Amino acid sequence: MSEIGENFILRKDTGEELDILQKYVGFKVRQDGILTINFRCPKKEIEEVNSFFQKFSFTEPLTYDIGNTGEVPCYYKGMAPLLEQKDDSGFKYFFLSVTLQEIKEEIEEEPPSCGCGF
């Protein structure tokens, strides 16, 4: 039995990947398959995130994997501007939001065999 890992991995079709600790990542999922990934990280990590997504073009395919639970295919939809912020104790961190859309496989339904025209 395998354990759920601590990392969040994004992978391009080229094999290039971004591997980051889940503690720096937050998710918001909408009903229409849109996923917003919020990265809240120290400077070194946010530079890696920003660099990875700067190379994407709109609707470019990629996958994400949360803790080695399996890759989920999606499209890149966009990235918000990088923000520098401070928490209540004055610790500086960086915030970046990326939007993806899950790729849903179309299931073709066979017409009913009753001949009723539906």
C-alpha positions as CSV (number, residue, x, y, z in Angstrom):
1,M,0.0,0.0,0.0
2,S,1.5,3.4,-1.0
3,E,1.3,6.5,1.0
4,I,0.2,9.9,-0.3
5,G,3.3,12.0,-0.8
6,E,3.9,15.6,0.3
7,N,4.6,17.0,-3.2
8,F,2.5,18.6,-5.9
9,I,3.9,17.9,-9.4
10,L,3.0,19.6,-12.7
11,R,4.3,18.0,-15.9
12,K,4.4,19.3,-19.5
13,D,4.1,17.0,-22.4
14,T,7.9,17.6,-23.0
15,G,8.6,16.0,-19.7
16,E,9.6,19.3,-18.0
17,E,8.1,19.3,-14.5
18,L,7.6,21.5,-11.4
19,D,7.8,19.6,-8.1
20,I,6.7,21.7,-5.1
21,L,5.7,20.9,-1.5
22,Q,1.9,20.8,-1.1
23,K,2.1,23.1,1.9
24,Y,2.8,25.9,-0.6
25,V,-0.3,25.1,-2.8
26,G,-4.0,25.8,-2.4
27,F,-6.8,24.7,-4.8
28,K,-10.1,26.0,-5.7
29,V,-12.3,23.8,-8.0
30,R,-15.4,25.1,-9.8
31,Q,-18.1,22.9,-11.3
32,D,-17.1,23.5,-14.9
33,G,-13.7,21.8,-14.4
34,I,-11.8,25.0,-13.8
35,L,-9.1,24.6,-11.2
36,T,-7.3,27.6,-9.7
37,I,-4.0,26.8,-8.1
38,N,-2.8,29.3,-5.6
39,F,0.9,29.2,-4.8
40,R,2.0,30.9,-1.5
41,C,5.7,30.5,-1.3
42,P,9.1,31.9,-0.3
43,K,11.0,33.7,-3.0
44,K,13.1,30.7,-4.3
45,E,10.1,28.5,-4.8
46,I,7.9,31.2,-6.4
47,E,10.7,32.0,-8.9
48,E,10.6,28.3,-9.9
49,V,6.8,28.4,-10.2
50,N,6.8,31.6,-12.2
51,S,9.5,30.4,-14.5
52,F,7.7,27.1,-15.2
53,F,4.4,28.8,-16.2
54,Q,6.0,31.7,-18.1
55,K,6.8,29.2,-20.9
56,F,3.1,28.1,-21.3
57,S,0.8,29.1,-24.1
58,F,-2.9,29.3,-23.7
59,T,-4.6,25.8,-23.8
60,E,-1.3,24.0,-23.7
61,P,-1.8,20.5,-22.2
62,L,-0.2,19.4,-18.9
63,T,-0.9,17.1,-16.0
64,Y,-0.9,17.6,-12.3
65,D,-0.4,15.0,-9.6
66,I,-1.2,15.6,-5.9
67,G,0.9,13.5,-3.6
68,N,1.5,10.6,-6.1
69,T,-2.2,9.9,-6.4
70,G,-2.2,9.9,-10.2
71,E,-1.8,12.4,-13.1
72,V,-4.8,14.5,-14.0
73,P,-4.8,15.9,-17.6
74,C,-5.7,19.6,-18.1
75,Y,-5.1,22.7,-20.1
76,Y,-3.3,25.9,-19.1
77,K,-5.7,28.8,-19.0
78,G,-3.7,31.7,-17.6
79,M,-1.7,33.2,-14.7
80,A,-2.4,36.2,-12.5
81,P,0.4,38.8,-11.7
82,L,2.9,37.8,-9.1
83,L,2.2,39.5,-5.7
84,E,4.6,40.2,-2.9
85,Q,2.9,40.1,0.5
86,K,3.7,40.0,4.3
87,D,1.9,37.9,6.9
88,D,0.8,39.2,10.3
89,S,4.3,38.7,11.8
90,G,6.0,40.6,8.9
91,F,7.3,37.5,7.1
92,K,7.5,38.2,3.4
93,Y,6.0,35.7,1.0
94,F,4.9,35.6,-2.7
95,F,1.5,34.7,-4.1
96,L,0.8,33.5,-7.6
97,S,-2.5,32.2,-9.0
98,V,-2.7,29.8,-12.0
99,T,-5.8,28.7,-13.8
100,L,-6.2,25.2,-15.4
101,Q,-9.1,23.4,-17.0
102,E,-9.5,19.7,-16.6
103,I,-9.7,17.7,-19.8
104,K,-13.0,15.8,-19.8
105,E,-13.2,12.8,-22.1
106,E,-16.3,12.9,-24.3
107,I,-18.3,9.7,-24.0
108,E,-20.3,9.0,-27.1
109,E,-23.7,7.5,-26.3
110,E,-25.1,4.9,-28.6
111,P,-28.6,5.5,-29.8
112,P,-31.2,3.2,-28.1
113,S,-31.9,0.0,-30.0
114,C,-35.7,0.5,-29.6
115,G,-35.9,2.5,-32.9
116,C,-37.8,5.3,-31.1
117,G,-35.5,8.0,-32.6
118,F,-33.9,9.3,-29.3
